[in-house]
Each structure stands twice: as structure tokens, then as C-alpha cells.
Amino acid sequence: MQEFKGKVAVVTGAASGIGEGLARHCASEGMRVVLADINEQSLQALAESLPAETAVCKTDVSDSEQVKALADFAWGQFGQVDLLFNNAGVLISGASWEIPLKDWQWILNINLMGVVHGLHHFVPRMLAQGTPAHIVNTSSLAGLMAAPLMAPYTVGKQAVLALTETLRYELAETPIGVSALCPGPIATGIADSGKDREAQAAQTDGQKQLMQFLSDGISQGMSPADCAALVFAAVREDRFWVFTHEDFKPEYQRRIDDVMHNRNPAYNQYTVDE
Ligand SMILES: NC(=O)c1ccc[n+]([C@@H]2O[C@H](COP(=O)([O-])OP(=O)(O)OC[C@H]3O[C@@H](n4cnc5c(N)ncnc54)[C@H](O)[C@@H]3O)[C@@H](O)[C@H]2O)c1
């Protein structure tokens, strides 16, 4: 997809962070933007601040019916959808076996099923349009590498990456391009997204320290605006991989080497050189 002016984008998780950055970039490209999130108040404030034709649709991506309603709304408002960002996501931490099952279900229903719902309700209609289009699913560096105390997040993000790669193969002969956004730390509110969940309340001091380390890294991360610019460059080039922090690659190489040499995995905290 090369032309953005006048085209229509749908952004989930648009009320904050990376989604907000993507929505702002869409507006700067002259696109019309459908803003979707559970946080309707922030969506309205964002819509009022954007120099673009916007439409706000309160949507919980974990609910298939609400994502279907979002698709109906988008086509009803603007008659087309050209760029879809399946971006909404949340984070909780804790030992794999201790995280309450309802927290596992909560995060996977948003981070994984939210993307599945987006594809299920948007791809058939985007295919029927027959015009150049693009889908960007937000995974993470956690989609490529596991880390302790992050199991539900990592499991969801690795599944999203597998899904997105599959989608790329499946849509190869169509006018729909597919990209996987795998950000490193981006300065957003995600570290707080699970703060009211039971899993967080049950953390040990050691687990809290590790999460504080992660949270500090996120708060000093790349700006959502810079992240959005990288995403749009990838969409223009029809590039699958969208990385914000290339310096993770030696660590990823180590993982590949572990596989090649049947070596046991040893966790090595990935840190970003700013
Ligand atoms: N910030 C990072 O460092 C980072 C790194 C890698 C990947 N990501 C991914 O980026 C995506 C965006 O996260 P962010 O960092 O901008 O965090 P954020 O918390 O700033 O934004 C996430 C948005 O998703 C919304 N949301 C939460 N649950 C929802 C639901 N059920 N339905 C619809 N919207 C919902 C929230 O209200 C919020 O506005 C997520 O998928 C996240 O996993 C973030």
C-alpha cells in the first residue's frame, strides 16, 4: 500500500500509547481514522485533537460481537477499510503456575483473540474490496523470545506472530499486505494495564523488582510517534518485519544457535542501548 491520503484506517487500542501514535500518524497522512478502544473518554479527546475525519467506536476486542460491530461501524461510516491495526494489548506478570486462570484468560482474550477477531471480521470485507490494503498486527520482541514471569504475555505475542506470518502466506496472492510490529520498549502506559488484576497483587518482592525494571525500561523507551513512523515505512515497502530496536538481534541469534546446537536455553536479560 503506497497511497494513504483519503484512505481509511481502523486502530484498536487507539486511546493510548502505540495506538494513539498510529492514529496521529494516520491523520498526518490525510487518512480518515476509526478509533477503537475500551476507554471511550480518551478516544473522544483524541478524536477532537486530530486534524482528520475521525469516528469513535467503543470496542472491547476480546468480544467477537463488538469487533463485528466495529467492522459494521467502519464500513457504515466510511464505506471502506484500507489499513487495519490490530494493536490493543495488556500486560500482567507473575510465575506461570501462580497467575490466576482468569488472568490468563483475560490477557489471551485481548492480546490473542482480539487479533483473531479483527482478522475474522475485517479480512473477508477487505478482500471483497479488491483494492490495495494492509494489516499490521502488534506482537512484541516477546513474540520472538521468552522471558521469566511473563508467560501469558509471551504466549499471546508468540501466537500473534505465528498468526501474522500465516496470514502473510495466506494473503500473498491478494492486494492485502501484512506486517508484524515487534516493538522493543515504547514509552506507553502498558506497564499499568494489569495493575488491578489479582496476578499483580500476589507478586513476591523479587517479582515486583523485575517488573519495576521492565516498567522503567518502558518509560524510557522510544516515543509512540517514532514507532508509528517506522510502521508506516514498513507498510509503504510492504515489509513484514517492523522492529523498533534492532539491538535485540544478537540475543535472538543466540536463541537460534541454541536450537541449532541443541543447547539448553539460559535466560539473558535483554537490555536496550539507547
Ligand atoms: N509499550 C511497549 O513497550 C510495547 C512493547 C511491545 C509490544 N507492545 C504492544 O503494543 C500494543 C499497544 O500497547 P501500548 O504499549 O501502547 O500500551 P497502552 O496501555 O498505552 O495502550 C493500550 C491500549 O489498549 C486499550 N485496551 C486494553 N484492553 C482493551 C480491549 N479489551 N479492547 C480494546 N482496547 C483495549 C487500552 O485502553 C489502551 O488504550 C500492545 O499490544 C502491547 O502488547 C508494547
The ligand as an SDF file (V2000), in Angstrom:
LIG
                    3D

 44 48  0  0  0  0  0  0  0  0999 V2000
    4.9560   -0.3170   25.1310 N   0  0  0  0  0  0  0  0  0  0  0  0
    5.8140   -1.2800   24.8290 C   0  0  0  0  0  0  0  0  0  0  0  0
    6.9980   -1.2340   25.2480 O   0  0  0  0  0  0  0  0  0  0  0  0
    5.3710   -2.4200   23.9710 C   0  0  0  0  0  0  0  0  0  0  0  0
    6.3550   -3.3290   23.5200 C   0  0  0  0  0  0  0  0  0  0  0  0
    5.9440   -4.3910   22.7310 C   0  0  0  0  0  0  0  0  0  0  0  0
    4.6220   -4.5390   22.3590 C   0  0  0  0  0  0  0  0  0  0  0  0
    3.6850   -3.6430   22.8100 N   0  0  0  0  0  0  0  0  0  0  0  0
    2.2910   -3.8550   22.3990 C   0  0  0  0  0  0  0  0  0  0  0  0
    1.7770   -2.6550   21.8690 O   0  0  0  0  0  0  0  0  0  0  0  0
    0.3520   -2.6810   21.9360 C   0  0  0  0  0  0  0  0  0  0  0  0
   -0.1490   -1.3430   22.4550 C   0  0  0  0  0  0  0  0  0  0  0  0
    0.2500   -1.2060   23.8010 O   0  0  0  0  0  0  0  0  0  0  0  0
    0.8460    0.1570   24.4040 P   0  0  0  0  0  0  0  0  0  0  0  0
    2.2300   -0.1170   24.8000 O   0  0  0  0  0  0  0  0  0  0  0  0
    0.5210    1.2790   23.5110 O   0  0  0  0  0  0  0  0  0  0  0  0
    0.0160    0.2310   25.7790 O   0  0  0  0  0  0  0  0  0  0  0  0
   -1.0930    1.2650   26.2950 P   0  0  0  0  0  0  0  0  0  0  0  0
   -1.5780    0.6910   27.5770 O   0  0  0  0  0  0  0  0  0  0  0  0
   -0.5570    2.6520   26.2980 O   0  0  0  0  0  0  0  0  0  0  0  0
   -2.2290    1.1720   25.1720 O   0  0  0  0  0  0  0  0  0  0  0  0
   -3.0400    0.0230   25.0310 C   0  0  0  0  0  0  0  0  0  0  0  0
   -4.4590    0.4500   24.7210 C   0  0  0  0  0  0  0  0  0  0  0  0
   -5.2490   -0.7370   24.5690 O   0  0  0  0  0  0  0  0  0  0  0  0
   -6.5020   -0.4910   25.1910 C   0  0  0  0  0  0  0  0  0  0  0  0
   -7.1640   -1.7520   25.5480 N   0  0  0  0  0  0  0  0  0  0  0  0
   -6.9150   -2.5520   26.6190 C   0  0  0  0  0  0  0  0  0  0  0  0
   -7.7730   -3.5890   26.6220 N   0  0  0  0  0  0  0  0  0  0  0  0
   -8.5670   -3.4430   25.5320 C   0  0  0  0  0  0  0  0  0  0  0  0
   -9.6380   -4.1950   24.9950 C   0  0  0  0  0  0  0  0  0  0  0  0
  -10.0880   -5.3060   25.6140 N   0  0  0  0  0  0  0  0  0  0  0  0
  -10.2290   -3.7610   23.8480 N   0  0  0  0  0  0  0  0  0  0  0  0
   -9.8100   -2.6170   23.2460 C   0  0  0  0  0  0  0  0  0  0  0  0
   -8.8110   -1.8620   23.7100 N   0  0  0  0  0  0  0  0  0  0  0  0
   -8.1860   -2.2720   24.8490 C   0  0  0  0  0  0  0  0  0  0  0  0
   -6.1830    0.3460   26.4070 C   0  0  0  0  0  0  0  0  0  0  0  0
   -7.3290    1.0460   26.8910 O   0  0  0  0  0  0  0  0  0  0  0  0
   -5.0990    1.2740   25.8650 C   0  0  0  0  0  0  0  0  0  0  0  0
   -5.6580    2.4640   25.3470 O   0  0  0  0  0  0  0  0  0  0  0  0
    0.0000   -3.8560   22.8370 C   0  0  0  0  0  0  0  0  0  0  0  0
   -0.4300   -4.9390   22.0350 O   0  0  0  0  0  0  0  0  0  0  0  0
    1.3170   -4.1850   23.5070 C   0  0  0  0  0  0  0  0  0  0  0  0
    1.3900   -5.5130   23.9080 O   0  0  0  0  0  0  0  0  0  0  0  0
    4.0410   -2.5960   23.6130 C   0  0  0  0  0  0  0  0  0  0  0  0
  1  2  1  0
  2  3  2  0
  2  4  1  0
  4  5  1  0
  4 44  2  0
  5  6  2  0
  6  7  1  0
  7  8  2  0
  8  9  1  0
  8 44  1  0
  9 10  1  0
  9 42  1  0
 10 11  1  0
 11 12  1  0
 11 40  1  0
 12 13  1  0
 13 14  1  0
 14 15  2  0
 14 16  1  0
 14 17  1  0
 17 18  1  0
 18 19  2  0
 18 20  1  0
 18 21  1  0
 21 22  1  0
 22 23  1  0
 23 24  1  0
 23 38  1  0
 24 25  1  0
 25 26  1  0
 25 36  1  0
 26 27  1  0
 26 35  1  0
 27 28  2  0
 28 29  1  0
 29 30  1  0
 29 35  2  0
 30 31  1  0
 30 32  2  0
 32 33  1  0
 33 34  2  0
 34 35  1  0
 36 37  1  0
 36 38  1  0
 38 39  1  0
 40 41  1  0
 40 42  1  0
 42 43  1  0
M  CHG  2   8   1  16  -1
M  END
$$$$
